[in-house]
Amino acid sequence: MSECPVCYAETVSDYQYEEYVLCGIDEKCPHGCYSYDFSYGYHTLTISIRGHAIPFYWTYHDDGKELRCLRERAIEIVAKRARMALIEDLRTPPCIQCGKPAQFCFCSVEHAREGGVPPA
């Protein structure tokens, strides 16, 4: 088991075997902010920021140390931004009409005109 790079929750893993050979791995965060898939030499890592998926793809043929370092740094930066967005969403007071984070919810015209801040 590994942990989600965004929220640090323990991921749910599923392993696929064919004739006792590992041919696939699926890891998913229970909160939906991270998923990792390995299948027949192809890797897909997806990080979600506010519902927008940012995928990274690579194969085991992508050997270059420089390329691997750049990819790992890019994944680290996206995970950090997703973590910051998650913290920001948790700190934003919810909409009093629907409970969604107020900065993304426009339940009424008055609510939208106020820039997403719940009416007092």
C-alpha positions, 0 to 999 in steps of 0.5 A, a space after each residue: 500500500 502506498 499513500 496519495 501524494 495529495 492528501 496522504 490517504 492510504 490508496 486502494 490497490 488492485 493487482 492483475 496477474 496472468 500466469 503468476 506474472 504481475 501485468 497490471 497495478 491500479 492504485 486509487 485515492 479513496 478521495 479521488 485526487 490521485 490514481 496510478 495505473 501500470 499495465 504492460 509497461 505503460 504507466 499512467 499517473 493522474 492527479 485531480 485539481 478541483 475536478 480537472 484531471 492532469 495525466 502523466 504518461 510514460 513507459 519503461 523505455 523512457 530511461 533517460 535520467 534527465 527525463 525521469 527527473 523532470 517528470 518526477 519534478 513535474 508530478 511533485 509540483 502538480 501534487 503540491 498545487 493540488 494539495 494547496 487547492 484542497 487546503 484552500 477549499 477546506 478553509 473556504 466557508 461553504 455556501 449557505 444554500 447548497 454547502 459547496 465551497 462558496 467561491 465555486 458555487 452560484 446558487 442564485 443571481 445575488 450570490 453570483 453578484 457578490 463574487 461567491 461570498 455567502 449572503 450574510 
